[in-house]
Amino acid sequence: MESVLNVALKEWSVVCDAVLSGQQSLLLRKGGIYESGGEFELEHSRFVLFPTVLHQKPDSVKPAWRDGIKTVDREPDEVTIRGWAEVFWIFRVPDRPAMDRLDDLHLWDKPLIDMRFNYRPDYPLYVIVLRAWALPEPLKIKIDEQYAGCKSWVPLKESVALQGSRVIKPDEELQVIKQRIEKTFGGVTW
């Protein structure tokens, strides 16, 4: 296993918090203009979790998570990196009702799920199950212009050391989540 990472996935800060606290192991992704070839493509299987606050909206998450949303008009000068993740499994979401049956596994509220399904409806929505780790100490990173903007992946100027990281959920718990999604989605994987 590599001892450093130098690529990060930008994700809402509240989602990073949920993943690194063990309350959520899922990400949602869909093809978009900043993805390869206009379609969803997972470019990296291991990455630093890079928390973003710019586009977070309180009404996009369930009420219990809304207090954790900070609304801002610009990128902060620095972010705190608290962990990293690797892909455990990827599932293609077959339809909206199937996603509703996983409601207790994530923090997103129904309007955000609807928006993800309705945005570019010809492209499928994917659920990514993550194996996440907390860094031994949080790491502050100054925001660089190459980190700013609406993009999923950012190459980090300095590598993040992984030694001493603590796994958030054991594989047995992730297997239970994977099996539940397989059953719910009818075995549709990526």
ChimeraX commands (.cxc) that place a marker at each C-alpha (Angstrom):
marker #1 position 0.00,0.00,0.00 radius 0.5
marker #1 position 1.22,3.48,-0.83 radius 0.5
marker #1 position 2.31,5.55,2.14 radius 0.5
marker #1 position 1.29,8.90,0.59 radius 0.5
marker #1 position -1.47,10.30,-1.62 radius 0.5
marker #1 position -1.26,13.32,-3.87 radius 0.5
marker #1 position -4.75,13.41,-5.38 radius 0.5
marker #1 position -7.94,14.53,-3.67 radius 0.5
marker #1 position -11.65,14.20,-4.34 radius 0.5
marker #1 position -13.61,17.36,-3.61 radius 0.5
marker #1 position -16.79,16.63,-1.66 radius 0.5
marker #1 position -19.10,18.68,0.52 radius 0.5
marker #1 position -17.62,19.22,3.96 radius 0.5
marker #1 position -20.73,17.81,5.66 radius 0.5
marker #1 position -20.37,14.59,3.62 radius 0.5
marker #1 position -16.67,14.33,4.52 radius 0.5
marker #1 position -17.68,14.76,8.18 radius 0.5
marker #1 position -20.29,11.99,7.87 radius 0.5
marker #1 position -17.84,9.62,6.19 radius 0.5
marker #1 position -15.03,10.28,8.66 radius 0.5
marker #1 position -17.36,9.93,11.65 radius 0.5
marker #1 position -18.56,6.55,10.37 radius 0.5
marker #1 position -22.15,7.69,9.90 radius 0.5
marker #1 position -22.02,7.31,6.12 radius 0.5
marker #1 position -19.93,5.23,3.74 radius 0.5
marker #1 position -21.51,6.37,0.46 radius 0.5
marker #1 position -20.84,8.98,-2.18 radius 0.5
marker #1 position -23.08,9.85,-5.13 radius 0.5
marker #1 position -21.56,10.59,-8.51 radius 0.5
marker #1 position -22.91,11.26,-11.98 radius 0.5
marker #1 position -21.27,12.24,-15.25 radius 0.5
marker #1 position -20.68,15.92,-15.73 radius 0.5
marker #1 position -18.74,18.45,-17.76 radius 0.5
marker #1 position -15.65,18.09,-15.58 radius 0.5
marker #1 position -15.52,14.33,-15.86 radius 0.5
marker #1 position -13.63,12.46,-18.55 radius 0.5
marker #1 position -15.38,12.43,-21.93 radius 0.5
marker #1 position -18.61,13.84,-20.48 radius 0.5
marker #1 position -19.35,10.56,-18.69 radius 0.5
marker #1 position -18.74,9.34,-15.17 radius 0.5
marker #1 position -15.34,7.75,-14.92 radius 0.5
marker #1 position -13.59,6.92,-11.73 radius 0.5
marker #1 position -10.11,8.29,-12.28 radius 0.5
marker #1 position -8.66,7.27,-8.91 radius 0.5
marker #1 position -9.52,4.45,-6.53 radius 0.5
marker #1 position -7.68,6.01,-3.53 radius 0.5
marker #1 position -7.86,9.69,-2.65 radius 0.5
marker #1 position -7.74,12.32,0.04 radius 0.5
marker #1 position -11.16,13.66,1.09 radius 0.5
marker #1 position -11.03,17.38,0.25 radius 0.5
marker #1 position -13.90,19.18,2.05 radius 0.5
marker #1 position -15.66,21.94,0.14 radius 0.5
marker #1 position -18.17,24.46,1.49 radius 0.5
marker #1 position -18.91,26.64,-1.52 radius 0.5
marker #1 position -21.95,24.78,-2.92 radius 0.5
marker #1 position -23.33,23.15,0.23 radius 0.5
marker #1 position -27.01,23.88,0.79 radius 0.5
marker #1 position -28.81,23.14,4.07 radius 0.5
marker #1 position -31.99,22.03,2.29 radius 0.5
marker #1 position -30.00,19.38,0.39 radius 0.5
marker #1 position -29.36,17.33,3.51 radius 0.5
marker #1 position -31.68,15.82,6.09 radius 0.5
marker #1 position -32.67,18.13,8.98 radius 0.5
marker #1 position -30.33,16.42,11.47 radius 0.5
marker #1 position -27.34,17.48,9.33 radius 0.5
marker #1 position -28.35,21.05,8.45 radius 0.5
marker #1 position -26.60,22.67,11.42 radius 0.5
marker #1 position -23.31,21.32,10.04 radius 0.5
marker #1 position -23.69,23.29,6.80 radius 0.5
marker #1 position -21.72,26.49,6.44 radius 0.5
marker #1 position -22.91,28.72,3.60 radius 0.5
marker #1 position -20.25,30.94,2.06 radius 0.5
marker #1 position -19.85,33.07,-1.07 radius 0.5
marker #1 position -16.24,32.17,-1.80 radius 0.5
marker #1 position -13.70,29.46,-1.23 radius 0.5
marker #1 position -11.92,29.65,2.14 radius 0.5
marker #1 position -8.20,30.42,2.26 radius 0.5
marker #1 position -7.43,26.95,3.62 radius 0.5
marker #1 position -9.09,23.60,4.25 radius 0.5
marker #1 position -8.47,20.97,6.87 radius 0.5
marker #1 position -7.85,17.49,5.53 radius 0.5
marker #1 position -8.91,14.90,8.09 radius 0.5
marker #1 position -8.93,11.67,6.13 radius 0.5
marker #1 position -8.76,9.67,2.96 radius 0.5
marker #1 position -10.66,6.85,1.30 radius 0.5
marker #1 position -10.56,4.12,-1.25 radius 0.5
marker #1 position -13.33,2.62,-3.31 radius 0.5
marker #1 position -14.78,-0.50,-1.74 radius 0.5
marker #1 position -17.49,-1.01,-4.37 radius 0.5
marker #1 position -19.42,0.92,-7.05 radius 0.5
marker #1 position -23.08,0.43,-7.89 radius 0.5
marker #1 position -25.15,1.86,-10.70 radius 0.5
marker #1 position -28.46,3.06,-9.22 radius 0.5
marker #1 position -31.22,1.34,-11.23 radius 0.5
marker #1 position -34.02,3.79,-10.40 radius 0.5
marker #1 position -35.29,6.39,-7.94 radius 0.5
marker #1 position -37.35,3.99,-5.74 radius 0.5
marker #1 position -34.26,1.81,-5.21 radius 0.5
marker #1 position -32.36,4.84,-3.89 radius 0.5
marker #1 position -35.22,5.59,-1.49 radius 0.5
marker #1 position -34.79,2.14,0.05 radius 0.5
marker #1 position -31.27,3.16,1.11 radius 0.5
marker #1 position -32.44,6.35,2.83 radius 0.5
marker #1 position -30.98,5.40,6.22 radius 0.5
marker #1 position -27.47,4.97,4.73 radius 0.5
marker #1 position -26.93,8.61,3.75 radius 0.5
marker #1 position -27.52,12.23,4.78 radius 0.5
marker #1 position -28.96,13.60,1.51 radius 0.5
marker #1 position -32.55,14.83,1.52 radius 0.5
marker #1 position -35.04,13.83,-1.19 radius 0.5
marker #1 position -34.74,17.07,-3.24 radius 0.5
marker #1 position -31.01,16.49,-3.73 radius 0.5
marker #1 position -31.58,12.87,-4.77 radius 0.5
marker #1 position -34.25,14.08,-7.23 radius 0.5
marker #1 position -31.88,16.71,-8.59 radius 0.5
marker #1 position -29.13,14.11,-9.09 radius 0.5
marker #1 position -31.54,11.85,-11.01 radius 0.5
marker #1 position -32.95,14.72,-13.10 radius 0.5
marker #1 position -29.58,16.27,-13.98 radius 0.5
marker #1 position -28.55,14.80,-17.33 radius 0.5
marker #1 position -31.11,11.98,-17.13 radius 0.5
marker #1 position -29.41,9.99,-19.89 radius 0.5
marker #1 position -26.43,9.43,-17.60 radius 0.5
marker #1 position -26.68,6.94,-14.74 radius 0.5
marker #1 position -26.25,7.77,-11.08 radius 0.5
marker #1 position -23.65,5.80,-9.13 radius 0.5
marker #1 position -23.33,4.98,-5.45 radius 0.5
marker #1 position -19.76,4.52,-4.33 radius 0.5
marker #1 position -19.11,2.61,-1.11 radius 0.5
marker #1 position -15.97,3.91,0.56 radius 0.5
marker #1 position -13.44,2.39,2.92 radius 0.5
marker #1 position -12.31,5.50,4.82 radius 0.5
marker #1 position -9.45,6.31,7.17 radius 0.5
marker #1 position -8.87,9.20,9.56 radius 0.5
marker #1 position -5.42,10.76,9.46 radius 0.5
marker #1 position -3.55,10.66,12.78 radius 0.5
marker #1 position -3.54,14.48,12.79 radius 0.5
marker #1 position -5.61,16.91,10.67 radius 0.5
marker #1 position -3.62,18.65,7.96 radius 0.5
marker #1 position -4.27,22.27,6.92 radius 0.5
marker #1 position -3.81,23.01,3.22 radius 0.5
marker #1 position -3.82,26.50,1.73 radius 0.5
marker #1 position -6.25,26.82,-1.16 radius 0.5
marker #1 position -4.38,27.14,-4.42 radius 0.5
marker #1 position -6.00,28.32,-7.65 radius 0.5
marker #1 position -5.70,24.80,-9.07 radius 0.5
marker #1 position -7.82,23.53,-6.14 radius 0.5
marker #1 position -10.59,26.09,-6.66 radius 0.5
marker #1 position -13.66,25.74,-8.83 radius 0.5
marker #1 position -16.19,23.05,-9.67 radius 0.5
marker #1 position -14.15,19.96,-10.30 radius 0.5
marker #1 position -14.08,16.56,-8.70 radius 0.5
marker #1 position -10.36,15.74,-8.69 radius 0.5
marker #1 position -7.53,17.98,-7.61 radius 0.5
marker #1 position -3.82,17.11,-7.74 radius 0.5
marker #1 position -2.27,18.16,-4.45 radius 0.5
marker #1 position 0.97,20.15,-4.48 radius 0.5
marker #1 position 2.15,18.27,-1.41 radius 0.5
marker #1 position 1.55,14.60,-0.73 radius 0.5
marker #1 position -0.47,13.57,2.31 radius 0.5
marker #1 position 1.27,10.98,4.50 radius 0.5
marker #1 position -0.98,8.03,5.41 radius 0.5
marker #1 position 1.09,6.34,8.13 radius 0.5
marker #1 position -0.80,5.99,11.38 radius 0.5
marker #1 position -4.24,6.40,9.76 radius 0.5
marker #1 position -7.16,4.72,11.54 radius 0.5
marker #1 position -9.76,2.78,9.55 radius 0.5
marker #1 position -13.29,4.12,10.15 radius 0.5
marker #1 position -15.37,0.97,9.52 radius 0.5
marker #1 position -14.14,-2.60,9.44 radius 0.5
marker #1 position -14.59,-4.53,6.20 radius 0.5
marker #1 position -17.30,-6.66,7.81 radius 0.5
marker #1 position -19.54,-3.58,8.18 radius 0.5
marker #1 position -18.80,-2.49,4.62 radius 0.5
marker #1 position -19.69,-5.99,3.39 radius 0.5
marker #1 position -23.10,-5.67,5.10 radius 0.5
marker #1 position -23.68,-2.34,3.31 radius 0.5
marker #1 position -22.53,-3.83,-0.01 radius 0.5
marker #1 position -24.83,-6.85,0.36 radius 0.5
marker #1 position -27.77,-4.64,1.24 radius 0.5
marker #1 position -27.19,-2.46,-1.84 radius 0.5
marker #1 position -26.80,-5.56,-4.04 radius 0.5
marker #1 position -30.11,-6.88,-2.76 radius 0.5
marker #1 position -31.83,-3.49,-3.12 radius 0.5
marker #1 position -30.44,-2.79,-6.60 radius 0.5
marker #1 position -30.81,-6.34,-7.87 radius 0.5
marker #1 position -27.07,-6.87,-8.24 radius 0.5
marker #1 position -26.47,-3.89,-10.57 radius 0.5
marker #1 position -22.79,-2.98,-10.25 radius 0.5
marker #1 position -20.38,-0.92,-12.24 radius 0.5
marker link #1:1,2 radius 0.2
marker link #1:2,3 radius 0.2
marker link #1:3,4 radius 0.2
marker link #1:4,5 radius 0.2
marker link #1:5,6 radius 0.2
marker link #1:6,7 radius 0.2
marker link #1:7,8 radius 0.2
marker link #1:8,9 radius 0.2
marker link #1:9,10 radius 0.2
marker link #1:10,11 radius 0.2
marker link #1:11,12 radius 0.2
marker link #1:12,13 radius 0.2
marker link #1:13,14 radius 0.2
marker link #1:14,15 radius 0.2
marker link #1:15,16 radius 0.2
marker link #1:16,17 radius 0.2
marker link #1:17,18 radius 0.2
marker link #1:18,19 radius 0.2
marker link #1:19,20 radius 0.2
marker link #1:20,21 radius 0.2
marker link #1:21,22 radius 0.2
marker link #1:22,23 radius 0.2
marker link #1:23,24 radius 0.2
marker link #1:24,25 radius 0.2
marker link #1:25,26 radius 0.2
marker link #1:26,27 radius 0.2
marker link #1:27,28 radius 0.2
marker link #1:28,29 radius 0.2
marker link #1:29,30 radius 0.2
marker link #1:30,31 radius 0.2
marker link #1:31,32 radius 0.2
marker link #1:32,33 radius 0.2
marker link #1:33,34 radius 0.2
marker link #1:34,35 radius 0.2
marker link #1:35,36 radius 0.2
marker link #1:36,37 radius 0.2
marker link #1:37,38 radius 0.2
marker link #1:38,39 radius 0.2
marker link #1:39,40 radius 0.2
marker link #1:40,41 radius 0.2
marker link #1:41,42 radius 0.2
marker link #1:42,43 radius 0.2
marker link #1:43,44 radius 0.2
marker link #1:44,45 radius 0.2
marker link #1:45,46 radius 0.2
marker link #1:46,47 radius 0.2
marker link #1:47,48 radius 0.2
marker link #1:48,49 radius 0.2
marker link #1:49,50 radius 0.2
marker link #1:50,51 radius 0.2
marker link #1:51,52 radius 0.2
marker link #1:52,53 radius 0.2
marker link #1:53,54 radius 0.2
marker link #1:54,55 radius 0.2
marker link #1:55,56 radius 0.2
marker link #1:56,57 radius 0.2
marker link #1:57,58 radius 0.2
marker link #1:58,59 radius 0.2
marker link #1:59,60 radius 0.2
marker link #1:60,61 radius 0.2
marker link #1:61,62 radius 0.2
marker link #1:62,63 radius 0.2
marker link #1:63,64 radius 0.2
marker link #1:64,65 radius 0.2
marker link #1:65,66 radius 0.2
marker link #1:66,67 radius 0.2
marker link #1:67,68 radius 0.2
marker link #1:68,69 radius 0.2
marker link #1:69,70 radius 0.2
marker link #1:70,71 radius 0.2
marker link #1:71,72 radius 0.2
marker link #1:72,73 radius 0.2
marker link #1:73,74 radius 0.2
marker link #1:74,75 radius 0.2
marker link #1:75,76 radius 0.2
marker link #1:76,77 radius 0.2
marker link #1:77,78 radius 0.2
marker link #1:78,79 radius 0.2
marker link #1:79,80 radius 0.2
marker link #1:80,81 radius 0.2
marker link #1:81,82 radius 0.2
marker link #1:82,83 radius 0.2
marker link #1:83,84 radius 0.2
marker link #1:84,85 radius 0.2
marker link #1:85,86 radius 0.2
marker link #1:86,87 radius 0.2
marker link #1:87,88 radius 0.2
marker link #1:88,89 radius 0.2
marker link #1:89,90 radius 0.2
marker link #1:90,91 radius 0.2
marker link #1:91,92 radius 0.2
marker link #1:92,93 radius 0.2
marker link #1:93,94 radius 0.2
marker link #1:94,95 radius 0.2
marker link #1:95,96 radius 0.2
marker link #1:96,97 radius 0.2
marker link #1:97,98 radius 0.2
marker link #1:98,99 radius 0.2
marker link #1:99,100 radius 0.2
marker link #1:100,101 radius 0.2
marker link #1:101,102 radius 0.2
marker link #1:102,103 radius 0.2
marker link #1:103,104 radius 0.2
marker link #1:104,105 radius 0.2
marker link #1:105,106 radius 0.2
marker link #1:106,107 radius 0.2
marker link #1:107,108 radius 0.2
marker link #1:108,109 radius 0.2
marker link #1:109,110 radius 0.2
marker link #1:110,111 radius 0.2
marker link #1:111,112 radius 0.2
marker link #1:112,113 radius 0.2
marker link #1:113,114 radius 0.2
marker link #1:114,115 radius 0.2
marker link #1:115,116 radius 0.2
marker link #1:116,117 radius 0.2
marker link #1:117,118 radius 0.2
marker link #1:118,119 radius 0.2
marker link #1:119,120 radius 0.2
marker link #1:120,121 radius 0.2
marker link #1:121,122 radius 0.2
marker link #1:122,123 radius 0.2
marker link #1:123,124 radius 0.2
marker link #1:124,125 radius 0.2
marker link #1:125,126 radius 0.2
marker link #1:126,127 radius 0.2
marker link #1:127,128 radius 0.2
marker link #1:128,129 radius 0.2
marker link #1:129,130 radius 0.2
marker link #1:130,131 radius 0.2
marker link #1:131,132 radius 0.2
marker link #1:132,133 radius 0.2
marker link #1:133,134 radius 0.2
marker link #1:134,135 radius 0.2
marker link #1:135,136 radius 0.2
marker link #1:136,137 radius 0.2
marker link #1:137,138 radius 0.2
marker link #1:138,139 radius 0.2
marker link #1:139,140 radius 0.2
marker link #1:140,141 radius 0.2
marker link #1:141,142 radius 0.2
marker link #1:142,143 radius 0.2
marker link #1:143,144 radius 0.2
marker link #1:144,145 radius 0.2
marker link #1:145,146 radius 0.2
marker link #1:146,147 radius 0.2
marker link #1:147,148 radius 0.2
marker link #1:148,149 radius 0.2
marker link #1:149,150 radius 0.2
marker link #1:150,151 radius 0.2
marker link #1:151,152 radius 0.2
marker link #1:152,153 radius 0.2
marker link #1:153,154 radius 0.2
marker link #1:154,155 radius 0.2
marker link #1:155,156 radius 0.2
marker link #1:156,157 radius 0.2
marker link #1:157,158 radius 0.2
marker link #1:158,159 radius 0.2
marker link #1:159,160 radius 0.2
marker link #1:160,161 radius 0.2
marker link #1:161,162 radius 0.2
marker link #1:162,163 radius 0.2
marker link #1:163,164 radius 0.2
marker link #1:164,165 radius 0.2
marker link #1:165,166 radius 0.2
marker link #1:166,167 radius 0.2
marker link #1:167,168 radius 0.2
marker link #1:168,169 radius 0.2
marker link #1:169,170 radius 0.2
marker link #1:170,171 radius 0.2
marker link #1:171,172 radius 0.2
marker link #1:172,173 radius 0.2
marker link #1:173,174 radius 0.2
marker link #1:174,175 radius 0.2
marker link #1:175,176 radius 0.2
marker link #1:176,177 radius 0.2
marker link #1:177,178 radius 0.2
marker link #1:178,179 radius 0.2
marker link #1:179,180 radius 0.2
marker link #1:180,181 radius 0.2
marker link #1:181,182 radius 0.2
marker link #1:182,183 radius 0.2
marker link #1:183,184 radius 0.2
marker link #1:184,185 radius 0.2
marker link #1:185,186 radius 0.2
marker link #1:186,187 radius 0.2
marker link #1:187,188 radius 0.2
marker link #1:188,189 radius 0.2
marker link #1:189,190 radius 0.2
view
